[in-house]
Amino acid sequence: MESKDVVQALAALAHPLRLEVFRALVVAGGDGLTPGVIQERLDVAPATLSFHLKELATAGLVTQERASRNLIYRAAYENMNSLLSYLTENCCQGVPCAAEAVSDTCKC
């Protein structure tokens, strides 16, 4: 992942509503959620939600798929994992470490 993509993804997640939407999509898993369900769960206006979903999609954090008359939004797990990898690639002073060893060796 390039640094410009990381900045864009972090900027998208820096808004409280977008972070809530993204977390709801992560919890929903592979089934994803329709905008209507997201609206109900987060009590947000349709136009506001549409704007924030577009920002998340532009940042590569969510995908959109048409299923009949509905749009289904899903968290883009591959891009999310790339972002996390980018952020933690030097967590052990540049030495690759196993996830289990991170808590034992890192002083973060």
Contacts in CASP RR format, 6 or more apart in sequence:
PFRMAT RR
TARGET T0000
AUTHOR 0000-0000-0000
METHOD contacts of the structure
MODEL  1
MESKDVVQALAALAHPLRLEVFRALVVAGGDGLTPGVIQERLDVAPATLS
FHLKELATAGLVTQERASRNLIYRAAYENMNSLLSYLTENCCQGVPCAAE
AVSDTCKC
1 79 0 8 1.000
1 82 0 8 1.000
1 83 0 8 1.000
1 85 0 8 1.000
1 86 0 8 1.000
5 59 0 8 1.000
5 60 0 8 1.000
6 83 0 8 1.000
6 86 0 8 1.000
6 87 0 8 1.000
8 58 0 8 1.000
8 59 0 8 1.000
8 60 0 8 1.000
9 59 0 8 1.000
9 60 0 8 1.000
9 61 0 8 1.000
9 79 0 8 1.000
9 83 0 8 1.000
10 83 0 8 1.000
11 59 0 8 1.000
12 18 0 8 1.000
12 22 0 8 1.000
12 55 0 8 1.000
12 56 0 8 1.000
12 58 0 8 1.000
12 59 0 8 1.000
12 60 0 8 1.000
12 61 0 8 1.000
13 19 0 8 1.000
13 22 0 8 1.000
13 59 0 8 1.000
13 61 0 8 1.000
15 52 0 8 1.000
15 55 0 8 1.000
17 42 0 8 1.000
17 44 0 8 1.000
17 48 0 8 1.000
17 52 0 8 1.000
18 52 0 8 1.000
18 55 0 8 1.000
18 56 0 8 1.000
20 42 0 8 1.000
21 38 0 8 1.000
21 42 0 8 1.000
21 49 0 8 1.000
21 52 0 8 1.000
21 53 0 8 1.000
21 56 0 8 1.000
21 62 0 8 1.000
22 56 0 8 1.000
22 61 0 8 1.000
22 62 0 8 1.000
22 75 0 8 1.000
24 33 0 8 1.000
24 38 0 8 1.000
24 41 0 8 1.000
24 42 0 8 1.000
25 32 0 8 1.000
25 33 0 8 1.000
25 38 0 8 1.000
25 62 0 8 1.000
25 73 0 8 1.000
25 74 0 8 1.000
25 75 0 8 1.000
26 75 0 8 1.000
26 77 0 8 1.000
26 80 0 8 1.000
28 74 0 8 1.000
28 75 0 8 1.000
29 74 0 8 1.000
29 75 0 8 1.000
30 74 0 8 1.000
31 72 0 8 1.000
31 74 0 8 1.000
32 72 0 8 1.000
32 73 0 8 1.000
32 74 0 8 1.000
32 75 0 8 1.000
33 41 0 8 1.000
33 72 0 8 1.000
33 73 0 8 1.000
33 74 0 8 1.000
34 70 0 8 1.000
34 71 0 8 1.000
34 72 0 8 1.000
34 73 0 8 1.000
35 46 0 8 1.000
35 49 0 8 1.000
35 50 0 8 1.000
35 53 0 8 1.000
35 71 0 8 1.000
35 73 0 8 1.000
36 46 0 8 1.000
38 44 0 8 1.000
38 49 0 8 1.000
38 53 0 8 1.000
38 73 0 8 1.000
39 45 0 8 1.000
39 46 0 8 1.000
39 49 0 8 1.000
42 49 0 8 1.000
44 52 0 8 1.000
53 62 0 8 1.000
53 64 0 8 1.000
53 73 0 8 1.000
56 62 0 8 1.000
57 63 0 8 1.000
57 64 0 8 1.000
57 73 0 8 1.000
60 76 0 8 1.000
60 79 0 8 1.000
61 75 0 8 1.000
61 76 0 8 1.000
61 79 0 8 1.000
61 80 0 8 1.000
62 73 0 8 1.000
62 74 0 8 1.000
62 75 0 8 1.000
62 76 0 8 1.000
63 73 0 8 1.000
63 74 0 8 1.000
63 76 0 8 1.000
64 71 0 8 1.000
64 72 0 8 1.000
64 73 0 8 1.000
65 71 0 8 1.000
65 72 0 8 1.000
65 74 0 8 1.000
66 72 0 8 1.000
88 102 0 8 1.000
91 97 0 8 1.000
91 102 0 8 1.000
91 106 0 8 1.000
91 108 0 8 1.000
92 101 0 8 1.000
92 102 0 8 1.000
92 105 0 8 1.000
92 106 0 8 1.000
97 105 0 8 1.000
97 106 0 8 1.000
END
